[in-house]
Amino acid sequence: MNVQKYFESLGQEVNSLKERVRYLLSDPHWLTDGEWKESVVRQVLRRHLPMTAVVSRGFVVTAQSATTQIDILVHDASKPVVFRDGDLVFVTPDAVLGMIEVKSRVELSRFAKAIEKLSRNIEMVRLHANTRAFAAFFAFEIEGPVLENCLSRVAEGAPTWNHRLDFGALGESGFIKYWNEDPANPQHSYERWHSYKLSGTAAGYFVHNVVDAVSPQSVLPNNEVWFPTGGKEPNRVGVEPGRWTQKRT
């Protein structure tokens, strides 16, 4: 299996679905630009995630508070749903597997605002003893030097470990990944984000990182099936430590 080529095809699949939905829109006001692109990412994820993971949109609620609306909410099919209407759900923090913020196009300031929103939402889930839940970001297009400056914005948006972004795709080739352990030496604590410039495979890495976050027990022993040989590290362009690590020193 040529995983590199498969990753390239995943990027093509995302773009193809995006164009197909655009052609179906006889009324341009039927969905906003962001809404139909969110639906594209949801469709792709549903093709790859196990039946135990439900891909929706909605809110996480507790007796005291609620998140803002989450573009893509991945939740555990074995847990009850407070409310459901089509794709829209309300779930409790224990049911959350992950949340994804989706943007059509971002420049640096919009990226920073989106990360801040995502960090607040995921913190609420993780503070309710669900530290497994992932937080991710997906942008179809970027404008300006987003990749070159994204890690400082990601770090600023995560004052604690519970606020952290786990991974994100920036356009066709930009990718961000948080490493709790050093990828070169997994026995050592690391707590840093890496940014990568990949050749048209950011969407592939994004989808498979979602799969890994939901089903690590399957992905880890079959890593060579899910990720290209050699990994992303040769394409790394930036490194940024978690702000919380600096407070310890």
N, C-alpha and C positions, 0 to 999 in steps of 0.2 A: 504494500500500500504506500503510495507516494503522498505523505501527509502535507508536504509543502504545496503540491498542486491542489490537494483537497482544500486547503486553507484559501488558496486563490479562488477556487470555485465558490466557496462560501461568501466571499466578498462580492462575487458576480451575482450570486443568488439574492443577496440583500438589495443590490442595485436593480436587478431585474424585477423583483417584487415591488420595489418603489415605483418603477416606471409603469408596471401593470396597474397598480392602484391609481396612479395619476391619470391614466387613460380612461379608467372607469368613472372618473368624477365628471359627470355631465354638468353638475352644479358645483362650481368651485367653492360654495359656502357649505356644502354638505358636511365636510370635515375641515377643521383648521389644518394648516400645513403640519404642525407638530403632532396632531392627533393621528393622522393617517400614517405618519412615519413611525409613531409608537406602535401602531398596529402591525407594521411590517416586521419590526423587531420581535414582537410577541409571536407572530406566525413562525418565524425562523426558530425561535427558542422552543416552541411547542413540538417541532419536528425532531428535536434532539434530547429533550429532557425526559426522564422517566415519568410514568403515569402517576407516581406518588407526588410529583411537583406540579402544582397548578399555576398557570401563568395568567395573571389578571391585571387589573389596575384598581386603585382605591385608597383606603385609609387603614391605619393601625390605630386601635382605640384601647384605652384603659378606662377605669372608673373615674380617673382624674383629668385625662387629657387625650388628645388625638394628634396624629401627624397632619401635615398638609397633604394634599393629594399626591399620590405616588404614581408616576407614569407606568411603570411595570412593577408589579408586586408578585413575587414568587412565594407561594405558601404551601404548606404541607397538606396534602389531600386527606390525611388521616385525622386532622384537627377540625373542630367545628367552625362554621362561619357565622359571624354575628348577623350579617346581612349580605344578600346577593341579588343582583339584578343584571343579568347578562354578564358582561366582563367586569362590572363594578362590584367590589366586595369591601366589607369591613371585617377585619380580623383582629384578634388579640396578639400581643407580642410573641407569645410562645409558638404561634403558628407560622411565623415569618421565616422563610428560608433566605430571602434576599430582596433587595429593592434596587431599581435601576432608574436613573434620571436620563431622559432622552431629549436631545436637541437637534433641530434641523441643521443649524449653522451657528457657530459660536466664534466670537473674538474673546480676548483675554478677560475683559471685565464681566461679560456674560458667563463665561466659564467659572470665574471665581464666585459669582452669585449662586450659580447652580450647585457648586460644590458645598457652599455654606448651607443651602437648603437641605441637601442630601445628608450632610453631617449631622444636622439637628434631628432629622427624622430617624436615622439609624441609631443615634445615641439613645433615643427613647426606647428602642427595641432592646439594645444591648444592656441597658441599665435594668431591664426586667429579666435579667439572668439568661438572655439568649445571645450569647457572644458568638455563636456559630453563624448568625445571619450576616450575609455579605452586602456590601454597598458598591455599586458600579455606575459608570457613566458611559453613555454612548452618544457621540456626535457624528452625524453624517458628513458634515463639512466643517472645516475650520478656516478662519480668516486671520491673516497676520501671524506673528511669531508665537502661536499658542503652545506648540510642542516645546519650544526652547525655554518657555517661562512657566509651564504648567506646574512643575513640581513645587515651586515656592508657594503658589496659590493653594495647592493641595495641602501642603504642610500648615499654612496659615489657617485653613479651614478645619484643622484637626488638632485642637489644643490638647486632647487626650486620646488614648488608644481607642476608646469607644466611639470617637468621632470619625475614625479613619475611613478613607476610600480604599477599597481592596484592589480594584483594577478598572481600566477604562480604555475606550477606543476613541481616537481623535482623527476623524477622516479616514481615508483608505489605508494610511500607513503609520499613523501615530498610535502608540500604546503606552499605558501606565500600569505598573504592577507594584503592589506592596509586598515586601518580603519580611516576614517575622523572623525567619532564620536566613542566614547567609546562603544564597544559591550555590556559591562555590564551596561552602563548608556547612552543610545543614546542621551540624552539631553546635553551632555558635549562634547566639542571639544576634539579631541584625537590626530590625526595626527601621527599615528604610524603603523609600520608593525609588524605583528605577523608571526612567522613560526610555522608549525605544523608537527608532525609525525603521519600520519594517516595509517591505516592498509589496504593497497591496494586500497584506494578509492580516491587518488589524482586526477586521470583522471575524475572521476565523479564530484568532487567538481569543477574542472576546467571547464568542459562543462557547468555545471549549473551556474557558475559565469559569463560565457559569456552570457548565456541566461538572467540572471539577469541584466547585464550591458546593454543589448539591449532592454529588455522589463521589466523594474522594476515595471511598473504599473500593470503587470500581476503576476509577481513573488511574490511581497510583500504581497498581500492579500491571497496568496496561499502558503505561505512559508513552511508549513508542508508537502506539496506535493513535493517541490523542494529540500528540505534539511532535513537530518536526525534529529530526535528529540534530543535535547541536544547540537547540533552544534559541532563545532571544538574545542571550548575553553578548554575542559578537556584534549585535546591532544597538547596544546601549549607548545613549547620548547624554544621560543625566542621572544624578543620584542626589537624594535629599533625605536627611534623617528626620524621624518624628520629633516634633517640638517637645513632647513629654520626656524624651530621653535627655534633652539638654538640661531639664530641671533637676535631674538626678545628680548632675555633676557640679 
